[in-house]
Amino acid sequence: MSKKNVILLSALAALVVLTAVLARVLLAAPNAPGDSETDDPVPTIPAVDSGGLALHFRAVDPYFYTVRDDVWERAYLKGVNMGLTEATTDLANPNVSYETYREWLTQISQLHANTVRVFTVMPPQFYTALYDHNATAEEPLYLVQGVWFSEDEMYNGDHAFYENGRIVDAFKRAARETLDIVHGNSDYTDYGQIKNAVYSHDVSPYVAGYILGLEWEPGFVERTNAQTGRAGYTGEYLTTTEEAGAFESFLCEVGDFLISYETQTYSAQTPVAFLNWATTDTLTHTNEPFEEEDRVSVNTEAIQATGRYYCGLFAAVDVYPYYPEFMNYQPEYLQPDASGEIDPYAAYLADLRTQYSVPVLVAEFGTSTSRGAAHRSAMGIDQGGMTEEEQGKAIVKMIEDIAREGYAGSLIFSWQDEWFKQTWNTVSYAPDNPAARTPNVQSAEQSYGLLAMEPGERDICLIDGLTQEWENTAPAASYGGNTVSAMWDEGYLYLKIETDGFHFAEDTLLIPIQITGRGSSSASAYNVSFSGAADFLLVINGETGTRLLTDAYEDLFYYTYACERGVFERDSRFEQPGSGIYNPIRQFLSNEIVLPLTGEVIDPQYMESGLLTYGITDPDSEAYCSLADFYCRDQVIEVRIPWYLLNVMNSTVGVCLADFHRAGGVEMADIPGIQIGIGAPGVSDIPLADIGYATKEHSSFHTRLKKSYTIVQQAMEGLME
């Protein structure tokens, strides 16, 4: 791009920014939730003659309303999304117990939440637990029930109407089954290993709304819209406007079926929404660098209720502060607010709210306490890499933004961590037996919960420099009065390093680690050699300089983004075993970005995930840091290394990465054994010793409320009441 063109684009961008600034100046400054005109509660609305149909909730812009003692009172929905699983749950047979659901629902109520959203049909014991909870609770928990759409159909199918409407029929069947289950009238649906599962508890009085579908893939929307002969639908309860394409007509048909079935079968009606997300919103984002994130819209406003649908439609949107990229680069979203801070999340929420004439529920928002990250945010609320305290404060910030901008409610993603989830920038691995599943703390998707799923039946090692957990663990290796011991659980390899005369802030200790033996027998940067090949090298060097390095040949980041994808230049030295070169361990965050408005090029982004964080991992300590990796107390250093950083995909079954250079891709192999040593720069032939690593039959876990729970609890109390 020529310099002249860049200048012209920059000038146009500046004009856009100026326009945005003027627009925001003309708007009233935002107040605290509940203080502005937008947020002033409309405490009641008139009743409606439904012809004898049972109505428990209504969606009347801008809020939900529920009936109490024949009075329709406002119900601001505030709560959480609940997934299907505990840490080792079989997705093909979700079997979370009734007792666990009762405990979770109690904790959610104590959070001062009033709503639980589920994405799909849950096992019978969930609805029994909800029924029993609400039977005795001072205030009931509302349910937002999802009607699931097959992701396989979306990604592998041609369009919504192909094969004579097979997808439409399956979606309608899911809607019918969901309604029968919610009304406690189902004994014909197989659930996991339960044949003809019995759902006998009617929880429909607590259902605030049904959300149909999922985050729609743009290609599926486009292929459906290409079926122009299917545009337009007129039903008994829902109909489309002239603006509707074939995709909105598909949604309208299924939604009309759901309302019709509930009306005719149960003499009841419930608010309905069709899920949407930022990728397919109806706004134009002129500075979105990736075309696929702004190329097609799903316009649910083109679906209208007829006079026979008394509850009203609502909109359900998933809104996160770090994705898509326009959240970081759209000029009008980056202007300082009244306090001088940028808040692109609130700015986008305000923009999005203008697109709807119905109540809008933020069905998903949140951030992860994973050690790794997947996206960065201009406002500092990243996808991953946040402590539990930071997660709590970020959620509260978003809760307040959502309430302030006139939304009907907000549902945190998520209630619990889930180990089965994968992230685009980590290697996916799932054991054949879900009971052997292990966590990957580098995966941002696994740690969104307010309820932590922790490895092991208990904490086998708290990183705090205290040694009581190590009393029965003998040192594996020694050097000059310094020793190193090891133990492990499903999530980490733990090391205890006892030193003699070591100055933590000034000196350097080296811990070579062998997993596969494909690494180097020396490290040129430290003038050391080892008795065997070390795949990784832990460098202990004070609070800010301690890091785990990978042998260049074992560098997964280099192989993936230089050899396979060509994002970075290749270095032939890294592709030969035994180079003696140890690289930083890195995690990829984004490809090169070219901003449309200015032509500015932003280089690919990554983080040094092998750089260790100093702190204490004891949740009961005032110095607790959930992201801490190591700590020094007197002459004792404790370290926990995530298995993923060691290219170990599952420590329970003993699976690590195979030789990707030789295999021509990422494949799995058995762990032959694990050896470690200890030494210092300039030492020759540091001996490596076996730590006695062994596999086991299944994984274990325990749960813990994160520090974010209490922070959110305080913000939820009294919110929009």
Disulfide bonds with the S-S distance in Angstrom:
none
